[in-house]
Amino acid sequence: MKSALSIQVLPLAAANKEELYAYVDRAIEIIDKSGLSYTVGAFETTIEGELDEVWQTAYQAHKAVLEAGAGKVISYIKLASGEDLGSTEEKLTKYR
């Protein structure tokens, strides 16, 4: 089923801004490697695809940050599924 999932991966133990960004970059690498359509925003990344694929990708992104040494990670997730959701591109085009 067509789905859109927005995820904010928040490493709690980052020592500074550069370390925080490096952890977030690791999560985005996993999302990029998934092959799914995605849009990076200032506070979250939106992934589009089939429900099982977006859910698995979010799980892998969260886990990758833990495995990178973040210690504590909270991921905030918003998930929408259904027919005729509209794409991220469709929703944002008039604002760009």
Short mmCIF file of the C-alpha atoms (twelve columns), coordinates in Angstrom:
data_MODEL
# 
_entry.id   MODEL 
# 
loop_
_atom_site.group_PDB 
_atom_site.id 
_atom_site.type_symbol 
_atom_site.label_atom_id 
_atom_site.label_alt_id 
_atom_site.label_comp_id 
_atom_site.label_asym_id 
_atom_site.label_seq_id 
_atom_site.Cartn_x 
_atom_site.Cartn_y 
_atom_site.Cartn_z 
_atom_site.pdbx_PDB_model_num 
ATOM 1  C CA . MET A 1  0.000  0.000  0.000  1 
ATOM 2  C CA . LYS A 2  1.319  3.440  -0.911 1 
ATOM 3  C CA . SER A 3  2.740  5.203  2.142  1 
ATOM 4  C CA . ALA A 4  4.650  8.270  3.254  1 
ATOM 5  C CA . LEU A 5  6.711  8.226  6.429  1 
ATOM 6  C CA . SER A 6  8.450  11.184 8.014  1 
ATOM 7  C CA . ILE A 7  11.227 10.425 10.462 1 
ATOM 8  C CA . GLN A 8  13.286 12.619 12.746 1 
ATOM 9  C CA . VAL A 9  16.212 10.680 14.215 1 
ATOM 10 C CA . LEU A 10 17.389 12.444 17.353 1 
ATOM 11 C CA . PRO A 11 20.661 11.221 18.924 1 
ATOM 12 C CA . LEU A 12 20.476 12.311 22.564 1 
ATOM 13 C CA . ALA A 13 24.119 11.900 23.539 1 
ATOM 14 C CA . ALA A 14 25.749 13.950 20.766 1 
ATOM 15 C CA . ALA A 15 28.579 16.038 22.242 1 
ATOM 16 C CA . ASN A 16 28.201 18.916 19.788 1 
ATOM 17 C CA . LYS A 17 26.444 20.055 16.629 1 
ATOM 18 C CA . GLU A 18 28.991 18.411 14.300 1 
ATOM 19 C CA . GLU A 19 28.570 15.038 16.003 1 
ATOM 20 C CA . LEU A 20 24.792 15.379 15.882 1 
ATOM 21 C CA . TYR A 21 24.916 16.135 12.150 1 
ATOM 22 C CA . ALA A 22 27.208 13.146 11.548 1 
ATOM 23 C CA . TYR A 23 24.697 10.812 13.205 1 
ATOM 24 C CA . VAL A 24 21.837 12.290 11.195 1 
ATOM 25 C CA . ASP A 25 23.926 11.922 8.027  1 
ATOM 26 C CA . ARG A 26 24.265 8.216  8.836  1 
ATOM 27 C CA . ALA A 27 20.477 7.858  8.993  1 
ATOM 28 C CA . ILE A 28 20.093 9.693  5.668  1 
ATOM 29 C CA . GLU A 29 22.714 7.399  4.065  1 
ATOM 30 C CA . ILE A 30 20.544 4.406  4.960  1 
ATOM 31 C CA . ILE A 31 17.469 6.117  3.527  1 
ATOM 32 C CA . ASP A 32 19.371 6.983  0.343  1 
ATOM 33 C CA . LYS A 33 20.579 3.391  -0.082 1 
ATOM 34 C CA . SER A 34 16.977 2.135  0.173  1 
ATOM 35 C CA . GLY A 35 16.271 3.394  -3.333 1 
ATOM 36 C CA . LEU A 36 12.998 4.934  -2.174 1 
ATOM 37 C CA . SER A 37 11.954 8.477  -2.997 1 
ATOM 38 C CA . TYR A 38 12.762 10.833 -0.107 1 
ATOM 39 C CA . THR A 39 12.937 14.509 0.779  1 
ATOM 40 C CA . VAL A 40 15.270 15.868 3.447  1 
ATOM 41 C CA . GLY A 41 13.899 18.743 5.503  1 
ATOM 42 C CA . ALA A 42 15.379 20.818 8.287  1 
ATOM 43 C CA . PHE A 43 13.791 18.688 11.027 1 
ATOM 44 C CA . GLU A 44 12.738 15.418 9.362  1 
ATOM 45 C CA . THR A 45 13.057 13.329 6.239  1 
ATOM 46 C CA . THR A 46 10.006 12.080 4.354  1 
ATOM 47 C CA . ILE A 47 10.229 8.690  2.642  1 
ATOM 48 C CA . GLU A 48 7.707  7.481  0.060  1 
ATOM 49 C CA . GLY A 49 6.990  3.950  -1.107 1 
ATOM 50 C CA . GLU A 50 5.212  0.791  -0.127 1 
ATOM 51 C CA . LEU A 51 4.281  0.473  3.555  1 
ATOM 52 C CA . ASP A 52 6.635  -2.425 4.327  1 
ATOM 53 C CA . GLU A 53 9.541  -0.660 2.590  1 
ATOM 54 C CA . VAL A 54 9.185  2.711  4.316  1 
ATOM 55 C CA . TRP A 55 8.700  1.056  7.710  1 
ATOM 56 C CA . GLN A 56 11.782 -1.157 7.261  1 
ATOM 57 C CA . THR A 57 13.849 1.811  6.070  1 
ATOM 58 C CA . ALA A 58 12.884 3.859  9.146  1 
ATOM 59 C CA . TYR A 59 13.844 0.941  11.383 1 
ATOM 60 C CA . GLN A 60 17.205 0.575  9.634  1 
ATOM 61 C CA . ALA A 61 17.930 4.321  9.878  1 
ATOM 62 C CA . HIS A 62 17.184 4.332  13.613 1 
ATOM 63 C CA . LYS A 63 19.294 1.225  14.200 1 
ATOM 64 C CA . ALA A 64 22.218 2.574  12.135 1 
ATOM 65 C CA . VAL A 65 22.500 5.635  14.381 1 
ATOM 66 C CA . LEU A 66 22.574 3.412  17.457 1 
ATOM 67 C CA . GLU A 67 25.227 1.216  15.849 1 
ATOM 68 C CA . ALA A 68 27.259 4.323  14.971 1 
ATOM 69 C CA . GLY A 69 27.649 4.925  18.703 1 
ATOM 70 C CA . ALA A 70 24.962 7.476  19.479 1 
ATOM 71 C CA . GLY A 71 24.110 5.679  22.726 1 
ATOM 72 C CA . LYS A 72 20.549 6.961  23.051 1 
ATOM 73 C CA . VAL A 73 18.303 7.697  20.080 1 
ATOM 74 C CA . ILE A 74 14.708 8.806  19.799 1 
ATOM 75 C CA . SER A 75 13.016 8.620  16.411 1 
ATOM 76 C CA . TYR A 76 9.810  10.548 15.883 1 
ATOM 77 C CA . ILE A 77 7.740  8.998  13.105 1 
ATOM 78 C CA . LYS A 78 4.636  10.115 11.228 1 
ATOM 79 C CA . LEU A 79 3.103  7.548  8.882  1 
ATOM 80 C CA . ALA A 80 0.319  7.889  6.325  1 
ATOM 81 C CA . SER A 81 -0.938 5.092  4.074  1 
ATOM 82 C CA . GLY A 82 -3.681 4.828  1.506  1 
ATOM 83 C CA . GLU A 83 -4.649 5.475  -2.057 1 
ATOM 84 C CA . ASP A 84 -4.350 8.994  -3.473 1 
ATOM 85 C CA . LEU A 85 -2.005 10.351 -0.772 1 
ATOM 86 C CA . GLY A 86 -0.301 12.702 -3.179 1 
ATOM 87 C CA . SER A 87 3.472  12.903 -3.400 1 
ATOM 88 C CA . THR A 88 5.761  15.156 -1.397 1 
ATOM 89 C CA . GLU A 89 6.752  16.867 -4.646 1 
ATOM 90 C CA . GLU A 90 3.109  17.553 -5.484 1 
ATOM 91 C CA . LYS A 91 2.499  19.034 -2.043 1 
ATOM 92 C CA . LEU A 92 5.600  21.273 -2.026 1 
ATOM 93 C CA . THR A 93 5.936  22.451 -5.636 1 
ATOM 94 C CA . LYS A 94 3.948  25.669 -5.192 1 
ATOM 95 C CA . TYR A 95 6.141  26.654 -2.233 1 
ATOM 96 C CA . ARG A 96 9.488  26.289 -3.966 1 
# 
